């Protein structure tokens, strides 16, 4: 039973984390300038965008 509880906790934690990243990343698009002062930008992936925004919100809560 203990192993099942541990596995369930791991699954639900990962699912919650993914859902949180998904929700956070929908509001903001982070990108990187490819060459300085070139006006060429590349957007981060959807998942990475959510991770960046989540970290930003933890550092600068609204």
C-alpha positions in Angstrom: 0.0 0.0 0.0 2.8 2.4 0.8 4.4 2.0 -2.7 1.0 2.6 -4.3 0.5 5.8 -2.2 4.0 7.0 -3.1 3.4 6.3 -6.8 0.0 8.1 -6.7 1.7 11.1 -5.0 4.4 11.2 -7.7 1.8 11.1 -10.5 -0.5 13.7 -9.0 2.4 16.0 -8.2 3.7 15.8 -11.8 0.2 16.3 -13.2 -0.3 19.4 -11.0 3.1 20.8 -12.0 2.3 20.4 -15.7 -1.2 22.0 -15.3 0.3 24.9 -13.4 3.0 25.5 -16.1 0.3 25.3 -18.8 -1.9 27.8 -17.1 0.9 30.3 -16.4 2.4 30.1 -19.8 -0.8 31.0 -21.6 -0.7 34.7 -20.4 2.9 35.7 -21.4 5.3 34.8 -24.3 9.0 34.8 -23.4 11.5 35.0 -26.2 15.2 35.6 -26.8 16.9 38.0 -29.2 19.0 35.9 -31.5 21.5 38.6 -32.4 21.9 41.8 -30.4 20.1 44.7 -31.9 19.0 42.6 -34.9 15.3 42.6 -34.0 15.3 38.8 -34.6 13.5 37.0 -31.8 12.8 33.4 -31.1 10.0 32.3 -28.8 10.8 29.7 -26.1 8.9 26.5 -26.3 5.5 26.3 -24.6 6.8 24.3 -21.7 9.9 26.4 -21.2 7.9 29.5 -21.4 5.7 28.3 -18.5 8.7 27.4 -16.4 10.3 30.9 -17.0 7.0 32.7 -16.2 6.5 30.6 -13.1 10.0 31.5 -11.8 9.4 35.1 -12.6 6.1 35.2 -10.7 7.8 33.6 -7.7 10.5 36.3 -7.7 8.2 39.2 -8.5 4.7 38.3 -7.2 1.9 40.6 -8.3 
